[in-house]
Amino acid sequence: MTSTTERYYAILPAAGRSQRMGTHKLLLPWQRQTVIDHVLDAWQASCVNKVVIVCRKDDHELAATIKRHPVDLVQPETAPIDMKASVLCGLHSLIDSQNPQPTDRCFVAPSDLPTLQTQVIDAVAAAATDPAHVVVPRFAGKSSHPVLFPISVMYQIIKIPPDRGLNHLVDSVEKVFVDLPGEQACPDIDTPQEYRALRDQH
């Protein structure tokens, strides 16, 4: 945990239905635990002060797994329709429970990043030197997750047009890139083929 006056948060959308995977991808095995266990362990070991994860109210097995971790679980009455809606639910919870200050920052990243490393999270946080800039990691030159937002930029999510996603916000603000080794990349998994390929690599 960071001991400075600047605080770091993370909002993790986990309300999808894994339709392309054909099974609950966050509960798939990963290194003697599940994908979501690994992901939450990586966040908890990082500089992040508070993790908020959003899942559907009817996703009982995932909720039970998440509750084994010291994170804030948000389960809205109506299932979020997309990642943007999930992030908004998480942001409202964060505002209510943490009262973020203007110097604070917030990561946003999918929950299905089975190769996520704490070192990557901390490296992105360390690159946040300008209070107005979004920080985007690049692995071998390719932009990816997790993205770190100033809290003031997070509040602009509500202004994103209905037909646009979070990338619209990232594209419309000032940002800096932190270049990291390609082997530290943490892609998400949407299909059985992607999952098997990552599992075989690791």
Wavefront OBJ file of the C-alpha trace (Angstrom):
o trace
v 0.000 0.000 0.000
v 1.174 3.532 -0.752
v 1.768 5.808 2.232
v 1.741 9.128 0.331
v -1.117 11.615 0.297
v -1.813 10.614 -3.298
v -4.048 7.564 -3.365
v -4.552 4.984 -6.074
v -7.754 3.119 -6.804
v -8.735 0.429 -9.300
v -12.120 -0.302 -10.853
v -12.454 -3.751 -12.389
v -15.536 -4.565 -14.487
v -16.549 -8.220 -14.081
v -20.200 -8.209 -15.165
v -19.837 -9.947 -18.521
v -21.341 -13.309 -19.408
v -18.298 -14.927 -21.098
v -20.416 -15.833 -24.119
v -17.493 -16.375 -26.485
v -15.644 -18.438 -23.889
v -18.575 -20.771 -23.345
v -17.867 -20.952 -19.601
v -17.164 -18.486 -16.804
v -13.707 -17.258 -17.785
v -12.953 -15.574 -14.451
v -13.387 -18.892 -12.658
v -11.138 -20.879 -14.989
v -8.068 -22.475 -13.382
v -4.901 -20.394 -13.338
v -1.710 -21.387 -11.517
v -3.407 -23.459 -8.788
v -6.181 -20.913 -8.281
v -8.671 -19.110 -10.540
v -8.181 -16.258 -12.994
v -9.970 -13.786 -10.723
v -7.993 -14.912 -7.670
v -4.736 -14.265 -9.520
v -5.905 -10.880 -10.790
v -7.075 -9.677 -7.364
v -3.860 -10.912 -5.729
v -1.838 -8.851 -8.223
v -3.845 -5.717 -7.479
v -3.705 -6.244 -3.717
v 0.080 -6.572 -3.772
v 0.461 -3.304 -5.702
v 0.498 0.364 -4.710
v -3.294 0.517 -5.089
v -5.126 1.512 -1.916
v -8.607 0.301 -2.797
v -9.916 -2.120 -5.432
v -13.552 -1.984 -6.547
v -14.899 -4.854 -8.642
v -18.327 -4.877 -10.287
v -20.230 -8.078 -11.042
v -23.824 -9.069 -11.700
v -26.130 -9.663 -8.763
v -26.996 -13.141 -10.035
v -23.346 -14.205 -10.424
v -23.248 -15.979 -7.070
v -20.191 -18.170 -7.632
v -18.026 -15.266 -8.791
v -19.232 -13.093 -5.901
v -18.342 -15.824 -3.404
v -14.831 -16.047 -4.851
v -14.356 -12.271 -4.816
v -15.456 -12.095 -1.172
v -12.369 -14.074 -0.188
v -10.362 -10.931 -1.011
v -10.266 -7.568 0.819
v -11.840 -5.623 -2.040
v -15.115 -3.743 -2.476
v -17.677 -5.827 -4.361
v -20.405 -3.884 -6.168
v -23.489 -5.755 -7.449
v -26.015 -3.324 -8.940
v -29.680 -4.277 -9.044
v -29.675 -4.001 -12.838
v -26.832 -5.738 -14.654
v -24.525 -3.234 -16.421
v -24.998 -3.344 -20.185
v -21.324 -2.828 -21.005
v -17.897 -2.050 -19.578
v -18.620 1.684 -19.423
v -21.739 1.075 -17.328
v -19.786 -1.214 -15.000
v -17.080 1.400 -14.520
v -19.708 4.014 -13.697
v -21.173 1.720 -11.036
v -17.714 1.240 -9.580
v -17.000 4.956 -9.675
v -20.187 5.820 -7.777
v -19.243 3.271 -5.112
v -15.720 4.655 -4.928
v -16.983 8.206 -4.477
v -19.352 7.129 -1.707
v -16.819 5.050 0.216
v -13.495 6.810 -0.392
v -14.262 10.467 -1.182
v -11.418 10.716 -3.747
v -9.315 13.863 -3.668
v -8.137 15.880 -6.713
v -4.641 14.368 -6.475
v -5.920 10.782 -6.533
v -5.801 8.452 -9.528
v -7.807 5.464 -10.640
v -6.871 2.434 -12.723
v -9.424 0.869 -15.023
v -8.778 -2.607 -16.387
v -10.715 -5.732 -17.344
v -10.865 -8.502 -14.776
v -9.813 -11.215 -17.235
v -6.075 -10.493 -17.292
v -4.587 -13.775 -16.051
v -0.973 -12.696 -16.692
v -1.268 -9.349 -14.895
v 1.777 -8.612 -12.750
v 2.053 -6.289 -9.760
v 5.241 -4.866 -11.289
v 3.261 -3.623 -14.273
v 0.685 -1.883 -12.080
v 3.381 -0.168 -10.044
v 5.346 0.834 -13.157
v 2.284 2.551 -14.609
v 1.671 4.351 -11.306
v 5.304 5.492 -11.161
v 4.941 7.112 -14.589
v 2.073 9.309 -13.397
v 3.998 12.549 -12.960
v 1.537 15.007 -14.531
v -1.728 15.443 -12.622
v -3.755 15.932 -15.812
v -2.441 13.069 -17.948
v -3.788 9.574 -18.429
v -1.047 6.923 -18.289
v -1.173 4.100 -20.832
v 1.247 1.143 -20.798
v 2.765 -0.082 -24.048
v 4.172 -3.565 -24.446
v 6.540 -3.894 -27.396
v 4.973 -0.699 -28.740
v 1.335 -1.823 -28.388
v -1.014 0.033 -26.032
v -2.788 -2.163 -23.502
v -4.021 -2.458 -19.902
v -4.090 -1.297 -17.159
v -4.789 2.394 -17.853
v -4.422 4.965 -15.065
v -6.711 8.018 -14.974
v -6.553 11.182 -12.877
v -9.694 11.214 -10.769
v -10.825 14.404 -12.555
v -10.779 12.545 -15.879
v -12.732 9.651 -14.386
v -15.589 12.047 -13.709
v -15.810 12.701 -17.465
v -16.985 9.127 -18.123
v -20.564 10.269 -17.739
v -20.054 12.590 -20.747
v -19.048 9.796 -23.133
v -21.632 9.518 -25.957
v -23.954 6.506 -25.658
v -22.463 4.855 -28.748
v -18.860 5.224 -27.577
v -16.798 3.316 -25.047
v -13.987 4.154 -22.650
v -11.508 4.330 -25.523
v -13.288 7.500 -26.625
v -12.298 9.139 -23.349
v -8.698 7.911 -23.550
v -8.418 9.227 -27.102
v -9.794 12.643 -26.185
v -7.441 13.560 -23.312
v -3.730 14.180 -22.837
v -1.802 11.010 -22.089
v 1.655 9.654 -21.548
v 2.917 6.205 -22.420
v 5.111 3.952 -20.336
v 7.025 1.400 -22.397
v 7.358 -2.047 -20.845
v 8.830 -5.346 -22.084
v 6.622 -7.374 -24.380
v 6.825 -10.387 -22.097
v 5.019 -8.404 -19.385
v 1.955 -7.864 -21.577
v -1.338 -8.862 -19.967
v -3.926 -9.562 -22.675
v -7.516 -10.354 -21.817
v -9.076 -13.684 -22.712
v -12.281 -13.968 -24.712
v -12.086 -17.392 -26.351
v -10.974 -20.895 -25.334
v -8.109 -20.604 -27.822
v -6.791 -17.426 -26.189
v -7.034 -18.998 -22.753
v -5.210 -22.176 -23.791
v -2.478 -20.200 -25.546
v -1.771 -18.090 -22.451
v -1.964 -21.090 -20.160
v 0.554 -22.976 -22.294
v 2.919 -19.980 -22.259
v 2.784 -19.660 -18.485
l 1 2 3 4 5 6 7 8 9 10 11 12 13 14 15 16 17 18 19 20 21 22 23 24 25 26 27 28 29 30 31 32 33 34 35 36 37 38 39 40 41 42 43 44 45 46 47 48 49 50 51 52 53 54 55 56 57 58 59 60 61 62 63 64 65 66 67 68 69 70 71 72 73 74 75 76 77 78 79 80 81 82 83 84 85 86 87 88 89 90 91 92 93 94 95 96 97 98 99 100 101 102 103 104 105 106 107 108 109 110 111 112 113 114 115 116 117 118 119 120 121 122 123 124 125 126 127 128 129 130 131 132 133 134 135 136 137 138 139 140 141 142 143 144 145 146 147 148 149 150 151 152 153 154 155 156 157 158 159 160 161 162 163 164 165 166 167 168 169 170 171 172 173 174 175 176 177 178 179 180 181 182 183 184 185 186 187 188 189 190 191 192 193 194 195 196 197 198 199 200 201 202
